[in-house]
Amino acid sequence: MSQHRPETLEHAPLGRDSAYPERYDAALLYPIPRAANRAPLGIGEGALPFVGEDEWHAFETSWLNARGKPVVAVARFRLPADSTNLIESKSWKLYLNGFNQTRFESREAVAEILKRDLAAAAGAPVAVELFAVDGEALTPRSLPGECLDDLDIEVDRYTPSAELLTVGDEIVEETLYSHLLKSNCPVTGQPDWGSVLIRYRGPRLDREGLLRYLIGYRQHQDFHEHCVEHIFMDLLERARPERLLVLARYVRRGGLDISPWRGTPGERPPEPLRLARQ
């Protein structure tokens, strides 16, 4: 099994010129410890206040069969939120490109190699599924719940401001979502567009304040996974819900999309789904 040493962003391939590999190489995966970005949120190692996963889709997955004929697929990966490391996205893309000119005996062999290498980099088991490019499981769907985006609000803050999150006395159970999420890559500054779903039971959130808060990520620089954890922790502290789920589905970039979710113990997201922008 390949061994990976957790790294910092200093030497990450993201934001650098990179030669695309022609052969499979597990060492291309670049793990980054989650702990450093969680500490400012008050999240300690071994005491996570949430459960969750980072769900990735790789739309440019291909390899050669035993006779040299190309096979194409869409891969879905589920990386657990309690893994020691996340995996830097460009390194993941470079790693997957190494499959393009490499022969494998079967689809099952490819899946097993992906599971092995990704688990070694993440420090935890990673679920892998391979789909036909026209598979029904990849059909775009819509988020459940009520959309906040038609609220006629004035906005003047474009960095996260938790004080915008206020609640009333009524206890409710509801699902809300917005397509106005935007954050920026902390390395390249490129925009990351997404949709975010919030499902909770607890004191009713003020919807205008919630939408202003979500729009507040527009100039925020952080990885997708950390943005979701930031939203989760702010809602948990400010609203004190009995149950909470935060799910973001980010738009595909470079053939990859990332959809992290975090929830209080016992929460699960809706069945895997893709949005039209992914």
N, C-alpha and C positions, 0 to 999 in steps of 0.2 A: 504494500500500500504506500502511496506517495505521502511524504511528510511535508507539512507546511508550517512555517513559523509566522505567527501573527505579526503584521507590519503596521506602520503608520502611513499616512498619506504622502510623506516626503518622497518616497520612491515609487509610488503607485503609477501605473501606466496612464491613468486618466489625465488628460491635458497634455500628453507628450506625443510626439511622433512615434509611431510603432510600425514595425514590419509585421505584416500578417503572416502567421505561420503556415507552412504547407503540410505539416505532419502533427499528429496528436502529441501533446506535451502537457501532462498534468501540472507541472511546475509553473505554468503560466497563471494559475489561479492565485489571486492576491488577497489574503484574508486581512481584515481590519478588526481589531478588538472592539466590541460594542461598549465596553465599560467606560471609556474616556468620554463619550458623548452622553452617556446616561448619568454620570456623576453630577453635572450641573442641574439636572432635573430632580436630584435627590433620590435616584434609583441606585441602590446598592447591589453589588454582586451577590448572587445566591438568595436574594430576597425580592424578586420581581413582584410588583403589584398587579401584574397582568399575565394573561396567557396570550398566545398569538403565533402568527406565522408571517413570513414574507413569501408571497406567491409570485413567481416569475413565469413569464411566457417567453420563449425564444422562437421567433418566427423564421429564423435563418439556420435551422438545424439540418445538416446533411452529412452523409458519409458515403463510402463506396461499399457495395456488397462484395462477397468473396470473388466475384468474377469481374470486379472493377466497374460495375454499373452504379450510377448515383442513386441514392435514396434520399428523399426529402421528407421532412416531418416538422411538426410544431411540438416543442417540448414544454411541459409544465413542471416546474420545480416548486417544492414547498420546504422552506428553510425555517426551522422552529425559532421562535423569538428568544428562547433560553439557550440557544447556541452561543458558544464563546465569541464567535466572530461572525460578522457579515462578510460578504465577498464583493470586492470592488467591481463595478459593472463592466468597465472596459476590459479588465482582465478576464472576466467571464466570457465576453464576446471573443477575445483573442483565443481563449481556450477552446471554445466551440468551433471556431474557424479551423483549428487544427484537425478536426474530424473530416474536413471536406475532401481531402485527398488521401485518407487513410482507410484501408479495407478492414471490415469487420464481418464476422461469420453470420451475424443475425441481429435483428432489432433488439432481441433480449440481451445480447452481449453488449450492445451500446448502452442500454439502460443500466446494466450492472456496473459498467465502467463509470458512467456518470454518477451513480449513487456512491460508489467508492471514493472517487476523487473529490466530489463536493462535500461529502461527510468529513473527509480528512481536512479540508480547508476550513469548514465551518466549525468543526469540533462537536458535531452532533449529526444524527442520521438525517438525510435529506430525501424526501419522497420525489420520485421521478415518474412521469407519464409521457409517452410519445404518441402523438395523434397524427392521423392523415391530415393533409393541409385543408381538405374539405370536410373534415369530421364534424358531425352535428354538435359535439361538445364545445366547439369553438364558435357557434353561432352567436352573434352579438345580441345582448338583452338589455333591459333597463334596470336601474336601481329601484328597489321597492321603497315605499314611503312617500313623504311629501317634499317637494322641491322648494327651497328657500329663495330661488334666484329671481323671482318676480317681485320681491319686496322692494318698495320704492324708498331706498335709504340714501343718506348722504354719508360719504366715506372720506376720511382725511388721514387715516393711519394705515401704513402698509408694512408694518412690522408687528409681530404677535403681541397683543396686549390683553392679558388674562382678565384685567378689570372690566373688560367689555362683557364678560360672561356673568349674567345675573339671573336669578330664579325667583319665582313666585311661591306662594304657599301651597297651591294645588299639586297633588301627586298625580303624575300621568305616566303612561307608557306609550312611547311614540318613536317613529323612525323618520328622520329628517335627512335631506341630502342637498348638496350643492355641487355644481360643475365649475365654480369660480375659483377653485383651489389653484394656486400657482406658487411655486417656490423656485429656488435657483440652485444649481449645482455648486457646492462649496469650493470646487477646484477650478472648473472652467467658467463659471458664471452663467452657463446656458440655462434657459428657462425650462422648468419641469412643470408641465400642465397636468391637471388631474381632477378627479371627482372624489368627493368625500361623503361618506355615509356615517351618521351617528344614530345609534339605537340605544335607548336608555329607559329605565324606570326610576322616577324620583321627582323632586320638585321641578315644575315646568320651567324650561329654559326660555328666556326672552329671545324670540326668534331674530329680531333685528340686531340685537347685540351679538348673537351667535354668528350671524352672517358677516357682520363687521369684523368679528374676531377671525373668521376663516379667511376673509379677504386680506387680513393683516399679514398673511404669509407671503404676500406678493413680492416683497423685496427681501425675504428671509433666505439665507443661504444655509442649506443643510441637506443631508441625504433624505430620500423618501422615508426610510425606516424611522429616522430620528424625528422627522416632522410629525409622523403619526403618533409617536410616543409623547412628543411635546403636547399635541392636542389632547391626547388621552389624559395625561397628568394634570393639565390645566382644568379640564372638565371634572376630573375626579376631585380635585381640591376645591374648586369654586362652586360646583353644583352638588357635590356629595350624593350622587345617585346610588341607589341600591344595586343596580346593574348598569353596565355600560359597555358598548362596543363602538370602536372607531375603525372604519375601513376606508382606505384610500385606493383608488384605481388610477394609476398614472398612465399618461399617454405613452405609447411606444416610442422609443428613441434608439437608433442603431440596431433595430431588429429585436430589442428587448423591452418588455414592460414589467413594472414592479408594482405589486399590489399588497402592501403590508396591512395587517389588521392586528389590533390589540383589544382585549376584552377582560372584564373581571372574570374570575374563575367560574367556569360553567357556561360562559357565553361562547357562541360559535357564529360565524358569519353566514349569510345566505349561501346556498350551494354555489360552487365555482361558476363565475359568469364573466363574460367579456362585454365591455361597452363598445359602441361604434367607433370611438376615437382610439381604441386600442387595436 
